[in-house]
């Protein structure tokens, strides 16, 4: 758990996104582990790899370490460059204020969401919606953090 917090602190520095984007990613990284623990409590089966793409914590840590290492060697100034400067054809999809850092953060948010969904979906198959009781506490904390 500590290594994910460590990586998210550096990822916030590397991606150079605003505080709201950084806090969103920082808070959701712990939700992944919490949903895996909830899955274990309900199903007595601990599988920390995502089934959809066979992606686990080791691959995630390796990818984060490579991104942070690349930022250490080459710098992170490319993260504030708008995506449409590199690919003008995507100007229909992205605005001029959407940077590579935002794109990287969205990628990690999709990975986090997929992992949480898979863990809770396994709980639903075995015991219905009993996971809601366990997930109320982090949901309330997360919602009040954005109020």
Backbone torsions as a table, in degrees:
resi	resn	phi	psi	omega
1	UNK	NA	-38.0	-179.0
2	UNK	-65.7	-38.6	-178.1
3	UNK	-66.2	-33.2	177.4
4	UNK	-67.6	-39.1	176.9
5	UNK	-64.5	-41.6	177.8
6	UNK	-60.3	-45.7	-179.4
7	UNK	-66.3	-37.2	-179.0
8	UNK	-69.9	-31.5	175.8
9	UNK	-63.5	-46.2	178.8
10	UNK	-70.8	-32.8	178.4
11	UNK	-65.8	-36.0	175.4
12	UNK	-63.0	-38.1	177.2
13	UNK	-70.5	-41.8	-176.6
14	UNK	-66.9	-44.5	-174.1
15	UNK	-77.9	-19.2	177.9
16	UNK	53.8	46.4	175.7
17	UNK	-99.2	170.1	-179.2
18	UNK	-68.6	168.1	-177.4
19	UNK	-60.4	-35.7	-178.5
20	UNK	-66.6	-39.3	176.5
21	UNK	-66.3	-42.4	-178.3
22	UNK	-64.5	-45.0	-178.8
23	UNK	-65.8	-37.5	178.2
24	UNK	-59.5	-49.6	178.2
25	UNK	-66.2	-37.0	-178.9
26	UNK	-66.1	-40.7	-179.2
27	UNK	-75.3	-35.4	-175.7
28	UNK	-76.3	-22.2	-179.0
29	UNK	-64.2	-33.8	178.0
30	UNK	-76.1	-23.6	178.0
31	UNK	-65.9	-29.4	177.4
32	UNK	-62.3	-50.5	-179.8
33	UNK	-65.6	-37.9	179.4
34	UNK	-64.6	-40.8	179.1
35	UNK	-68.7	-33.6	175.3
36	UNK	-66.5	-38.8	177.1
37	UNK	-67.2	-38.3	176.2
38	UNK	-63.1	-41.5	176.7
39	UNK	-60.0	-42.2	179.6
40	UNK	-66.1	-41.2	179.9
41	UNK	-62.8	-41.1	-175.7
42	UNK	-80.6	-44.1	-172.3
43	UNK	-102.4	-10.2	-175.0
44	UNK	57.4	31.2	179.0
45	UNK	-134.6	118.2	-179.1
46	UNK	-107.0	108.6	175.6
47	UNK	-128.9	110.0	-173.7
48	UNK	-93.9	1.1	176.9
49	UNK	-93.7	142.4	175.9
50	UNK	-75.4	132.2	-175.8
51	UNK	-76.8	-31.8	-174.3
52	UNK	-62.1	-43.3	-176.1
53	UNK	-125.1	10.5	-179.4
54	UNK	51.5	58.7	-177.3
55	UNK	-126.1	126.4	-176.7
56	UNK	-125.3	-173.0	-178.1
57	UNK	-63.4	-32.2	-180.0
58	UNK	-66.1	-44.6	178.9
59	UNK	-65.9	-38.6	178.8
60	UNK	-64.5	-44.4	178.4
61	UNK	-64.3	-38.4	178.0
62	UNK	-63.9	-44.2	179.8
63	UNK	-63.9	-43.8	178.2
64	UNK	-64.2	-40.9	179.0
65	UNK	-64.2	-38.9	177.5
66	UNK	-65.9	-40.4	178.5
67	UNK	-65.4	-45.6	180.0
68	UNK	-66.4	-39.8	177.1
69	UNK	-63.9	-41.9	178.0
70	UNK	-64.2	-38.3	177.1
71	UNK	-66.9	-33.7	177.9
72	UNK	-69.0	-36.0	-178.6
73	UNK	-82.4	-48.3	-173.0
74	UNK	-98.6	-10.4	-177.0
75	UNK	90.8	165.7	-177.7
76	UNK	-116.2	23.2	179.6
77	UNK	-70.8	-21.8	178.6
78	UNK	-69.3	-20.3	-178.3
79	UNK	-70.9	-19.9	178.6
80	UNK	-94.8	2.4	178.8
81	UNK	-80.7	131.2	178.5
82	UNK	-63.7	145.3	-179.6
83	UNK	-63.2	-35.7	-176.4
84	UNK	-71.7	-14.5	173.2
85	UNK	-69.1	-34.9	179.5
86	UNK	-83.4	-38.2	-178.6
87	UNK	-130.1	88.0	-177.1
88	UNK	-62.9	-21.5	-178.2
89	UNK	-70.2	-17.5	179.5
90	UNK	-92.1	14.0	-180.0
91	UNK	-65.6	-18.7	176.1
92	UNK	-70.7	-33.6	-175.9
93	UNK	-89.2	-46.0	-173.7
94	UNK	-107.8	146.7	174.9
95	UNK	-84.4	173.6	-178.3
96	UNK	-73.4	-14.5	179.1
97	UNK	-92.8	-0.6	-179.5
98	UNK	-86.6	112.9	-173.2
99	UNK	-100.2	174.5	176.0
100	UNK	-65.3	-30.8	176.2
101	UNK	-63.5	-41.1	176.0
102	UNK	-63.5	-40.7	180.0
103	UNK	-63.9	-41.0	177.9
104	UNK	-66.2	-41.1	177.7
105	UNK	-64.0	-40.1	178.3
106	UNK	-64.2	-39.3	176.8
107	UNK	-58.5	-46.3	-179.8
108	UNK	-68.6	-34.3	177.1
109	UNK	-66.3	-35.5	176.3
110	UNK	-67.5	-41.6	177.7
111	UNK	-62.9	-42.4	178.9
112	UNK	-63.9	-46.0	-179.4
113	UNK	-62.2	-40.2	178.8
114	UNK	-63.7	-41.9	-179.7
115	UNK	-66.4	-42.3	177.6
116	UNK	-64.3	-43.7	179.9
117	UNK	-60.6	-44.3	-179.5
118	UNK	-64.1	-41.1	179.5
119	UNK	-63.9	-44.5	-178.0
120	UNK	-74.5	-28.0	177.7
121	UNK	-68.4	-35.2	175.8
122	UNK	-64.4	-38.6	177.0
123	UNK	-64.3	-39.9	-178.6
124	UNK	-64.9	-39.0	178.9
125	UNK	-62.3	-35.9	-174.8
126	UNK	-88.4	-43.5	-172.7
127	UNK	-133.4	27.7	178.6
128	UNK	68.5	-141.1	-175.4
129	UNK	-99.6	36.1	178.6
130	UNK	-70.2	-16.5	179.7
131	UNK	-68.6	-19.4	-178.2
132	UNK	-59.6	-38.4	178.7
133	UNK	-58.9	-42.9	-178.6
134	UNK	-75.5	-30.3	-175.0
135	UNK	-89.0	-4.6	-179.8
136	UNK	-65.5	-41.1	-177.3
137	UNK	-60.9	-52.4	179.1
138	UNK	-66.8	-29.8	178.0
139	UNK	-65.9	-43.4	179.0
140	UNK	-64.4	-42.9	178.8
141	UNK	-63.4	-41.3	-178.5
142	UNK	-67.4	-41.4	180.0
143	UNK	-68.0	-42.3	179.8
144	UNK	-68.8	-24.9	177.3
145	UNK	-67.0	-29.0	-179.7
146	UNK	-95.8	1.5	179.4
147	UNK	-80.5	NA	NA
